[in-house]
Amino acid sequence: MSSSKPNRSVFGMIGRATREGRGPILWLLGIGVGLVAGFATLGLRLSISMVEQTAYGVTDPHLATHAATLPYLRLILVPVATGVVISALYYLGMRLGLVKNPAGKTVADLLEARAVKGGKVELGAGLYSALLSAISLGGGASGGREGPAVNLGGTMGSALAAWLNMPARASRILLACGAAAAVSASFNAPVAGALFAFEVVLGHYALRSIAPVAVASVVGALTLRFYPGNDTVFGLLPVGPAGLWDYPAAAVLGIAAAGLAILFDRGVLHGPVIVTGWATRLRFPLWLLPIPGGLLIGLLALIAPEILGVGYETTSNALHVAYPLQLLLLFIVMKIIATTITLSFRFAGGVFSPSIYLGAMLGSAFGLVMVNLFGDATAGAAFYAVIGMGAVAGAVLGAPLSTTLIVFELTSSYEASVAVLVSVSLATILTQSTLGGSLFQRQVMQFGYDISGGSSRLVLQTVRVRDFMMPLDRWGESELAAGSCLYEDDTLDRALGLLDAEQLDGAPVRSRSGDQPVIGWVTQADAQAAYAKRLAEISEEEHR
């Protein structure tokens, strides 16, 4: 009897630690999430390759070269057929409740889940979106696979937290663990994967989150051992030694990268809004948009088959300076158009791969100009191709440190990494100053939440009146005079705004159901206390 009590006590402590998301148990869960998210990323990668093999007879490492030899009719029909399949899956998903809005899920959805939904992501919707991404990208849609992989990894982490009934803080950490493992498995870059999770997904570097996110990222990279011959995306990139003048040139390249990132971001942000507006006015169902989108992608492929799919063959060629200047400029224009069409017409895909593609093209073009002007005094065109890749990708993603580390882990070059840091920091500042935030932050803003202003602004948008109102039974009917009122689902921002504008100490709260009865009362002191309390909770989470 006496020996069983300590055992029950130990298991009870483990159970409480699991439910509360604290202690070494979170580190162990990070290992589990890293394994699941890493293999899920590999599964997505293999699924894309299977669809490519079926559609084009070849996989991504040779897609552009092989596509150039295919009959024109096949180049057009494959993306159209892919659009038909995606449209059918959207319709089926909406009928089954797996798709609310016909569009693939990416990193922005994870940011919304972290900031607004307590780290919760619907498992079914996340898995269904991964299926849509695999078919879209394998069928020629011009998008990235890393965004869908990050969303899938985050979905795995969130699902584990939900299964264990863990609190919101632990759910957010496991969400970040899945994202870190996905990036790590995509690039064999465990340090960059962990930093991406902190820099982009979590938005902080709290001590409690460091260990689980780090171990998940390492485990995610180790899963690549089960996929022989594909340990890195581009292999180890050879870059020449940098000279003194290459660093100021990297800053100039950063300015050019910012211009390209701004152009690309505007297309990705505004293209879907414009196409959705056209479809709405024409009463064209949104779930059918991939079909005309596939036709447009097929027509673009007649001019430049290099825009099809993820585009890593073309990116690798640019990094190895295999294209002349004219082709590089053509590919930049065509890729921006193709990716904008892909996302505007509701194919599923991300922006990571296209931003890397564009950066490699820009950097290679810049390098060719530098070599023509200064000859051997520069580090060479390949050096600038790598710098451009990091600068544009970092500016688009809003992740300058992560992309710098990806470059270091791909090149093992300290000089190239320093040059990327110079270029990407300038590009990121210029891009975010122009757009008012990163691409992902702007996408979340389209969902109705502004996360670019930090916690103080977010709390005003996410705390609801129902969270801090006093129930009706504490007040008499005579005290609830007619006049200005709030509703239970109003935001804290609206409550404070109304009380301040009307110079009120308090206001009644109504329900939106039925005849909208009064169900509670809110005072200005209660609203301000709720604001301060939530800010304190967030501060503690971000610093401990």
N, C-alpha and C positions, 0 to 999 in steps of 0.2 A: 504493500500500500504506500509506504513512504517513498519508494523509488519511483512510483508512477506519478506522484505529485510534481517532482521536479521536471519530469518529462513533459507533463501537460503544461507546466509553466514555461518551459523552453519553447514548445510549439505555439503556445499562446503569444509569447513575445514575438516569434517569427511572424505569426499571423497579423499581429498588430503593426509590426514594422512594414509588412507588405501592404496592408490596407492604407497606411499613412504615408507610404513612399519615402521611407527614411532608412538610414543605416546601410550596411553592406548589401542588403537585399536589392537595392536599386542598382548597384554595380552588377550583381548577378543577372538582373533582368536586362541590363544593357547588353550583356553577352547574348542573351536569348534574342533580343530584338535585332542585334547585329547579324546574327546567323539568318534569321528569317528574312530580314530586309535585304541582306546581301544576296541570298539565293533568289528572292523575288526579283531583284534587279537583273540577275543573270537570266532568270526565266523570261523577263520582258525582252531582254536583248536577243535571246534565242528565238522568241516568238516573232520578233520583227524580221529576223533572218529567214525564218520559215516562210513568212508571207512574201518576202522579197524573192526567195527561191521559186515560189509558186507563180508569182506575178511576172517576174523578169528573167527567171532562169539563172540567177546569180545573186550573191549576197553583197552587202554594203562595201566591203573592201575593193570590189571591182564593179560596182553598180554603174557609175558614170561611164566608164570605158565600154562596158557591154551595152548600155542603153544607147550609146551613139551608133551601134551597129544594128539596132532593131528596126523593123519597118515602122514608118511614120504612124500607120493606123494603130499599131499596138501601143506606141507611146501615148496616144490619145485615149485609147479605150481602157487601158489599165487604171489610170486615175479616175475615169468616169465610173468604171465598175466598182472601184473602191468606194467612191461616193455613194453608189447605190447600196452597198453593204452597210456602210456607216449610217445612212439614213434609215435603213430597216432596223438596225440595232438601236438607234435613238427611239424609233417608234415603239419597239418592243420594250425598251427600258422604261419609257414613260408609262406604258401600260402596266408594267410590273412594279412601278414605284422606285426603280433604281436610278432614274434620270429625271430630275426636276426641270433643269434647263439644258437643252441640247447643246452641250459643249463639253470638251474634255477638262479634267481637273489637273491643275498644276501647282506650282509652289505658292501662288497667291492664295489658293484655297487652304493650304496649311497655315499660312500667316493669319488668315481669318479665323481658323479653328483655334490657333494659339491665343489670339488676342480677344476673341469674342465668345467662343464656345467651350472654354475650359479645356482645350486640347482634344476635344472629341471629334472624330471623323467617322462617318458611316462606312462600315466595312464593305457592305455590298456595293455601294456607289463607288468606292475607291477601286475595288477589283474590276468592276464593270468599265470604269474609265481606263484602266490599264489595258483591257481588251480592245477598247476603241483606239487607244494610242498605238498598239501593236499593229492593228490592221491599217490604220491611217498611214503610219510611217512606212510600213512594209509595202504599201500600195503606191508609194510615190509622193505622199503629202510632204511638203517642205517644212519640217519642224524638228524639234530636238527630242531626244529620248531621255535626257537627264531630268527634265522637269517632271514628266510622268513617273520616272523612277523614284524621284524624291517624294512625290505625292504617295506613291505606292508604299515606300518605306515608312513614311510617316503614318500611313493608314495602319500598317502592321503594328507599330508601336502603340498607337492609340487603341487598337483593338485589344491588345494585351492588357493595357491599363483598365479598359472597360470591363474585361473579363474578370480581373482581380478586384474590381470595384474600388479603384484607387482614387485619391482626391485629384483636383484639377492641377495642382502643382506637379505631382508625379506624372500625370497624363501628359502635361506639356513637355516634361523632360524626356519621356519615352517617345513622344512625337519627334523631338529633336534627335534622339538616338537613331530612329529609323531614317531620318533625312541624312544624317552623317554617314550611316552605313551605305546608303544608296550612292552618294557622291564618291565615297571611298571606293566602292566596288566598280563605279563607272570609270574612274581614272587611275586606280591603284594609287591613290593619294590619301592615306589615312589622316595625315596632319591637316591637309586642306579640307577634308571631309568634316572633321571635327570643328574646324574654325568656321566653315560655312554654316553649320548648325547654330553656332553661337552668334555669328555676325548677321545672318539673315533670318533664320527661323525663330530662335529664342529672343534675340535682341539684347542679350546680356551674358555675363560670364560668371554667374553665381557659383560659389564653391561647390555646392551640393550637386550641381549638374555636370561639373567637369569630368569626374571619374566615369559615370555611366556613358556619357556621350563619347569620351575618348576611347573607351574599351569597345563600344559598339562600332566606332569607325575603324578601329584596327581589325576587328573580326570581319567587318564588311570587306576590307581589302583581302583578307585571307581566303574568302570564298572564291576569289579569282583563281586560286590554285586548282579548283575543280573544273576550270574552263581552259584547258591547255592551249598554248599558242596565242592567247589573247590577254596577256597580263596587263598590257597598257594599250591605250587607244592608238597612239601614234608611234609607239616605240620610244627609245631614248633619242631625243632630238639633238643633233650636233650643232653647236653654235660656236662661232669664233670668239676669241678674246676681245673685249671691248677696249677702245681707246678713250682718251680724255674727251674727245669731241662727240662721242657716241651718246653721252648722257644728256647734254643739251639737245641733241637731235631727238632723243627719246621724249623730251618734254614737248618738242614741236609735234612729234607723232601723237602725243597725248591730246593735243588740241584738235588734230584731225580726227582722232578716235572719238572725241566728244561729239564732234559734228555728225559723224556717222551714227553713233549711238542715239543721238537725239532724233535723227531722221528715222531710224529703225523703230525706236520706241513710239514715236508719234504714229507710225503706220500700224503697229501692233495695238495701240490703245484706241485709235480713232477708226481704223478699218472695220472692226466688228460693229461699232455703233452705227456707222454709215450704212453698212450692208443690212443690218437688222432693221434700220429705219426704212430702207427701200423695200425689204420683204414685207414689213408691216403695212406699208402703204399699198402694196400690190396684193395683200392678203395671201402671200406665199408662205406656207408653213416653214418655220425655222428648221425643223428636223429634216427637211428636204434640201436645205442649202448645200450640203456636200456634193450633190450631183452636178449642179452648174459649176461649183468650185473645182471639181475634178476635171471638168472640160477645160477650164482656164489653165489649170496646172499642166494638162496634157499639151495644150497649145504652146505654153512657155517651154516645155521640154523639147519641142521641135527645134527651137532656137538654141537652147542650152540644156542638154540632158543632165548637166552637172548640178542643176538645182533640185533634182529629185531626191526624196528621202532625207535621211540624216545628213548626208553629204561629207562623210569623213574621208572618203577617198580623195575628193577634190581639196578638202582642207589640208590633208597630208601632202598632196602635191604642191600646194601653195607654200607650206612650211619648208619644203625642200626646193623652193624656187623653180618649179617646173613650168611656169606659165609666163608668157610675155606680158608686158604692161597693158596692152589693149584688152587681152582676155581677162585679166584681173579686174579691170574696171567694168567690163561687161558683166562678169559674174557678181560683182557687188550690186549692181543695179537689178539684175535678174533675181538674185536671192532675196533682196528686200521685197520685191513685188511678189515673189512666190510665197514667201512666209506670211506676208500680209494677207494674201488670198487664202492660204491654208487656214489661218486662225479666224479670218473674217467669215469664211464659209463653213465654219463649225467642224472642221477636221480636228482631231485630238492630237496635241503635240505641245512641245515646250519651245523656249527661246534660247536655251543654253547652247545647243549645237549651232543654230544659225548665227549667234553672236560670235562664237569661236570662228566659224567659217568666214564671216565678214571681217573680223579682225585679222585673220591670217592673210586674206586678200589685200586688205589695206596695208598691212605691214610689209608684205612682199613687194607691193607696188612702190611704197615709200623707200624700201631698201634698194630696189632697182634704180630709182632716181638718185639716191645717195651714192651708189657705186658709180653711176655714170658721171656724177659731178666730182666726186672726191677719190674714186678708185680705191686703192689699198689702204687709204687712211681711215676707212670705216671698218666695222666689224663684219661687214658683208650683209647681203640681202636676207639670208636665213635668220640672222640675229634680229633684224627688224620685223621679220614675219612673226617670230615668237613674241616680240614686244607688242606688236599690234594685236595679236590674238588675246593676250592678257588684258590690254588696255580697253578694247571694245567690250569684251566679255565682262570685265569688272564694272565698267560704266553702266552697261545694260542691267546687270544683276544687282548692282548696288553692293558689291562684295569685293572691294579692292584687295583686302588682305588674303582672302581665300584664293582668288585667281593668281595672286603673286606666288602663293605656295604651290598651286597646281603647276605653274611654270617651273618652279624650282624642282618639284618632284618629277617633272617630265624631262628636264634638261640636266639636272644636277649641276647647274651653273650658277654660282653666286653672283657673277657679274650681270648675267641676264636677269636674274631676280631683282637686283637693285635697279636696273634700268626699267623693268616692268613696274616696280613700285613708284618710280618717278612719273612714268607715263600714266599709269592707271589712277594714281591719286589725283592728278590734274584733270584727267578725263572724267572721273567720277564727280568731282566738285562742280565742273562746268555743266555736266549733264543734269545733276540733281538741282542745281541752282536754276536752270532753265525750265525743267519740268515740274519742280516742286516736290521732288522725292524720287525714289527708285521706281523702276517699271513695276515691280511687285506691289509696292506701296500704292501706286496709282491704280493698279488693278483692284486692290482691296477697296480703294476709295470708290470705285465703280460699284462695289457691293454695298456701299452705304456707310463705310467706316473709314475715318481718317487716322491711320496709325503713324503718319509721318511726324506728328507733333508730340509724340511721346505719351507717357501714361496720363498726364494731366488732361489732355484732350480726349483720350480714349475712355477714361472713366466717365466723363460727361455723356458719352454716347452709349455706354453699355449698361450702366446702373439704371434700373427702372424704378418708377415711383412705388410699385408694389413691394420693392425690396426694403423700403424704409418707412412706409406710411404707418400710421396708427389705426388700428381697426375701429370700426364704427361704434362698437359697444362702449368705447371710452368717451363718447361724446353724445350729448343730447341732440334731438332733432332741431331744437331752437337755435343751437349754435351753428348749424349748417345752413346759413342763409343763402339764398339764390345769388348768383353772380359768377365771377370767374371761377373756373374749376379745372382740375387736372384729371387725366385718365390713368388707370392703373398701369398701362403699358407705355406711358410717356417716359421720355428719358430724363435723367437728372439735369441735363442741360436745359430742357424746356421748363422743368420745374423751377430752377433757379432764375431763369429768364422771366417767367411769368410773375413770380413773387417780387422780383426786383422792379420790373416794369410797372406793375400795379401797386407797388409800395404796400404789399401785404405781408403780414406776419405769418399767415397760414392760408390754406385753401382746401376745399373738399375734394375728394377723389371719387370719381365715378367709374363704374364698370361699363364696358362697351357692349355688353350683352343685354338683350331685352330692352326694357325702357330706361336703361342706363341709371340704375339706382346708385345713390351715394353709398360707398362701402368703407370709406376711411377719411383720414385728415392728415395733411402734411403741413409742417411748419418750416419756416426758413432755417431755424436752428437744426431741425432734423435733417434737412437736405444738406446743409454744410457739414454736419457731423458724418453723414453717409459718405460724402466726398472725401473728407479727411481720413476716414477709416479705410476706405478702399485704396487710397493712395499709400497709406502706411503698409497695408498688406502687400501691395505690389513692390514697394521699396524693400521690404523684408525678403521677398522672394528673389529679387534681382541682386541682392547683396549678401545672401547667406547660403 
